[in-house]
Amino acid sequence: MKLDPWHLAPQHVKSFEHYARAGDGYSAWMLHNYYAHQHDARADEYLLFAAKKGVPEAQCSYYSILVQNPDRKVRENAVIWLKKAAAQGYAPAKEDLKCHDDVLRLASKRHEGSHKP
């Protein structure tokens, strides 16, 4: 049975929370998707946890958030997460890595333009 992470039954949420607390990255990834759909702040916590546990989808998503940060250093360091996901063979990360420099350049222009009077 394939679970839809956006519409989990309460018992599935409890199970995923149990396994995430035990250190399971994919359970954290499912909870991230579930809580993100509900605009719940717990989504961010589960995303970072899943990324740290090596879930490539989470690493790629975390990269997507960091690369939009107004802090240039944070944007430049975002690529670490993308490289981790690509190293696991995650195809979207491999593709994003090919155009990472263009993404950084566009983000820098966007943030520089927002500081003009």
C-alpha positions in Angstrom: 0.0 0.0 0.0 1.4 3.3 -1.1 0.8 6.2 1.4 0.0 9.7 0.3 2.2 11.8 2.6 -0.2 14.8 2.4 -3.2 12.8 3.7 -1.9 10.5 6.4 -4.3 8.8 8.9 -3.6 9.7 12.5 -2.2 6.2 13.2 0.3 6.6 10.3 1.4 9.9 11.7 2.0 8.4 15.1 3.9 5.5 13.5 6.1 7.8 11.4 6.7 10.0 14.5 7.8 6.9 16.5 10.2 5.8 13.8 11.5 9.3 13.2 12.3 9.7 16.9 14.2 6.4 16.6 16.3 7.9 13.8 14.6 6.9 10.6 15.1 9.5 7.9 12.4 8.4 5.5 9.8 8.6 8.3 11.0 12.1 8.9 10.7 12.8 5.2 7.1 11.6 5.2 6.3 13.8 8.2 7.9 16.8 6.5 5.6 16.3 3.5 2.6 15.8 5.7 3.2 18.9 7.9 4.3 21.1 5.0 0.9 20.4 3.3 -0.7 21.7 6.5 1.6 24.7 6.8 2.9 23.4 10.1 6.3 24.6 11.4 7.2 21.1 12.3 7.8 20.5 8.5 11.1 22.4 8.6 12.4 20.3 11.6 11.6 17.1 9.9 13.1 18.3 6.6 16.4 19.1 8.2 16.4 15.8 10.2 15.7 13.8 7.0 18.4 15.6 5.1 20.9 14.9 7.9 19.9 11.3 7.9 20.8 11.1 4.2 17.4 11.1 2.5 18.3 12.5 -1.0 14.9 14.0 -1.6 15.2 15.9 1.6 18.7 17.0 0.9 17.6 18.3 -2.5 14.6 20.1 -1.0 16.8 21.6 1.8 19.2 22.9 -0.9 16.2 24.5 -2.7 15.4 26.4 0.5 18.9 27.5 1.3 19.8 28.7 -2.2 17.1 31.3 -1.9 18.5 32.7 1.4 19.4 36.4 1.3 22.8 35.6 2.9 25.3 35.0 0.1 27.4 32.6 2.3 24.3 30.4 3.0 23.5 30.3 -0.7 27.0 29.2 -1.6 27.1 26.5 1.1 23.7 25.2 0.0 25.5 23.2 -2.7 26.8 20.8 0.0 23.3 19.3 0.3 22.9 19.0 -3.4 26.2 17.2 -3.8 25.2 14.8 -1.0 22.0 13.9 -2.8 23.7 13.7 -6.2 26.4 11.4 -4.8 23.6 8.9 -3.9 22.5 8.9 -7.5 19.4 11.0 -7.0 18.7 12.2 -10.6 17.0 15.5 -9.8 20.0 16.5 -7.7 22.4 15.6 -10.5 20.4 17.8 -12.9 20.2 20.7 -10.4 24.0 20.4 -9.8 24.6 21.0 -13.5 22.9 24.4 -13.2 23.8 25.3 -9.6 26.1 28.2 -10.7 23.3 29.7 -12.7 20.9 29.4 -9.8 23.4 31.2 -7.5 24.0 33.9 -10.0 20.2 34.5 -10.4 19.7 34.5 -6.6 22.5 37.0 -6.1 21.0 39.3 -8.7 17.6 39.0 -7.1 18.9 39.8 -3.6 21.2 42.6 -4.8 18.2 44.2 -6.6 16.1 44.1 -3.5 18.5 46.3 -1.6 18.4 49.2 -4.0 16.4 52.3 -2.8 
